[in-house]
Amino acid sequence: RTINCSLTIRATNVIIQNSKINGGNITIDTSGAGFILRDSEVDFGDNADDEGLKGYGFTVQRANLYGGKRQIWCLNNCLLEDSYLHDQLMDPTGQTHESAARIEQNTTLRHNTLWCNAIPVPPNAGCSANQTGYPDFAPIHGNTMERNLYMATTGGTCSYGGNTTGKPYTNHAQNGHNIRLLHNVFQRGTTPNDRNYALSDKRRYTCGYYGVTRDYSSSKPGYQATGNMWDDGLLFVNDTTYPYGGF
């Protein structure tokens, strides 16, 4: 099917496959858990008020997702695998913070290519990261990012762990627990960051302007970071520690 509208999924276990969707929102409410999007393409358009695929209990497999201010926002219990998220909208008003995937609780991102490459527009529009997760509306916990390719982003960093300070759920008892970053590859890119090294030094190129990861905490229960490396094969443990947390 070609579907030229936004969707709200309220029935359980709905499957859309082999389809093209042109719509700013695919909303999965709590009664629509079990939704599967498979072998499909979605253009989320250029409306900064739309939210992409957002909700609970959904699975995305082998999908090409683009447009919108983000493609995926999982609130709880989602799986995204073997998919490509890219080319977010450009906000001419200069206000929208873009990402490819935003995750909150019990989400698995496995074997995807995640790329926030929205064009920055002053004063504030542009990419936060390829994959974000802030404790704005709920504590962040139970998330696994495994064997993904994080492309060099036009934003500040590539991956958020959820331990962002100053948020409503920052000090929640479960915030930042059971966060796992496993065997991912991060592209260095060609845009130098703000670190104090020569332009010829690899450490000037770290996926995002401020670094590769942010707001991960090794002191939280269930934290795991294993086998992550740069696209040149250098493991993070062999690179210098980043000033914003992580490795």
N, C-alpha and C positions, 0 to 999 in steps of 0.2 A: 504494500500500500504506500501511497504518498499521502501524508497527512499534513494539511496546511492550517494548523491551529495549535493552540496550547491544549494540554490535557490535564485533567485531574483524575487520578486513579483511586476509586473507592472500593471496588470489588477486589477480593483476594485472588492471588495467583494469576494475574493477567500477564500474558506474554505478547510482546511485540517483537517480530523478527523480520529480517529481509525487507526493511521498510526505510523510507525517508520521511523525517518529521521536520517541518518548518514551523517552529513555535517557540516563544520565549520561555515557557514554563512547562515542565512535566512535574506535577505535584503529587506526591504519594502521601496520603494521610494515614493515620494509624490503622484504619480499617482496610487499607489497600496493601498491607504488607504482603510480600511474596512476588511483587512485580519484577519481571525480567525483561530487559532490553537486550536483544542479541542480534549480531550480524546486521547492524543498522547504522544509519547516518542521521545526525541531528544538527540542524542549523538553528542556534538559539537567537540569532538576529542581533539587533543593535539598540535595543531598549534597555537602558541602564537600570530601570525599575524591575526588570524580570529577574528570576532567580535560578534559571536552568533546571536541572533535574534535582529535586529537593524532597527529602522526606525520610521515611523509615523503611527498613527491611527490603531494600531493592537490590537487584543484581544486574550488573552491566557486563556483557561479554562481547569482545570483538566488535567494538563500536568506534565510529569516527565522530567525535563531538567537537563542535567549534562554535564561535560566536558567543554572545552574551557576556556578562561581567564575570561569570564563571560557568563551568559546565556541570559540575557535581557539587552538591551539598548534602552530605549524609548526616542525619541527626542521630541515628542509632542502627547498628546491625545491618551493614551493607557490604557488598562485595563488588569491586571493580577490577576486572582483569583483561589483559590482552587488548587494551584499547588505547586510542590516541586522542588526547585532549589538547587543544591548541587554538590560536588566533581569536583571542577575546576582542570585544568591541573597543573602539576608540571613543572616549567620552569628550566631546568638544567643550563641555562645561567645566572640565578639569576637576571633577569631584570623585569619580568612581575608583574604588580600590579593587583591582581584578585579581583573580587566581584561576588555576585550572580546576583544582579540587579543594573543597573545604570539608573537613571531617571533624566529628565531635566524639562519638562513642562507638566502640566495638565494630570498627570498620577495617576491612582488609583491602589494601591496594597491592595488586600482584601483577607484575610483568606488563606494566603500562609504559607509555611514553607520555610524560607530563611536561607541558611547555606553556608557561605564561609569557606571551610575547606581545601583549598589548602595547600600543604606542603611547608613551607618557605624554600627558597634556598638563601644563601648569594650571593651577598651583598644586593640585593633589592627585590627579588621575594617573593611574599606572598600576603595574603589578606589585602586589605585596610579596608573593612567592608562587612557585608552581603548586605547592601543596601547603595549605594553611590549616589552622585549628586553634581557635582562641576560646578561652573560657568566658565568653560573653553571656551565653544563654544557658549553659550547662557545663559541668566539669568535663574535661577532656581525659578520656581513659580508654584502655582496651584496644588501641589501634596498632595495626601491623602494616608496615610498608616494606614490601619484599620484592627484590629483583626488578625494580622499576628503573627506567632511564629518566633522570631529571635533566632536562635541557637547560642550557645557560639562559637565564631569564633577563628580561629588561627591568626587573625589580630588585629589591634589596637583598633577598636571600632565596634559597630554593625549597627549604622544608622547615616547617614549624612543629615543635614537639608538644605544645600545649601549655607549657609553664610560663605563659606570658604574665608579667606583673601588672597590677593595677586594674584587673578585670573583676567583674562581679563574683566569679567562681574561682578566682586565683587561689584562695585559701581553703577551698573545699577539701574535705578529708581524702577524696579520691582523685583530685585533679593531678594529672601527670602520671598516674599509675599505669603499669603494664603497657608502656609504649615501646614498640620494637621496630628498629630500623635495620633490615637484614639484607646484605648482599645487593645493595643498590649501586648504580653507576651514575655519577654526577659529571656533567660536561663542564669543563673549565670555561669555555667561551673565549672571546677575543676582546672583551671590554675590560680594562683594568679597574680593580676595586680601589678602595681608599687606604689599603695597607701600605706600610712604609718599607717597600722593597723596590728594587730596580724594575723597570718595565720588562726586562728580559727574564725576571724571576717568575717561575711558575706560580708562586704564591700570590702574585698580583691578579690571578685569574681564577676566581673561586665560585663560579656558577651565578652568584648574585653580587651586587655592588658591595654589600656589607659582609658577604661570606657565603657559606654553603648551608649551614643549619642554624636554627635559633630556637631558644627556649626548650631545649632538651635538658633533663636533669638525671644524671646517673645515680643520684641519691634516692630517687623514688622507687618504691617496690615494683618489681617486674620489668625494670628498664633493661633493654638489650640493644646493643649496637655492634653488629658483627659483620665483617667482610665487605664493608662499604668502601668504594674506591672511586678514583677519578677515571675519566675516559682514557687517560694515558697509562692506566694500570697501576698508579701509585695508590697504595692503601692510605686511608686517612691517618692511621697511627704513625705513618712515616712523614706526615706533614706537620706544620706548626699549628698549635692549638689556636682556635679562633676566638676572638675577643667577645663574641656574643653567645658563647655557650656551645656545647656539642663536643667536638673532638679535639 
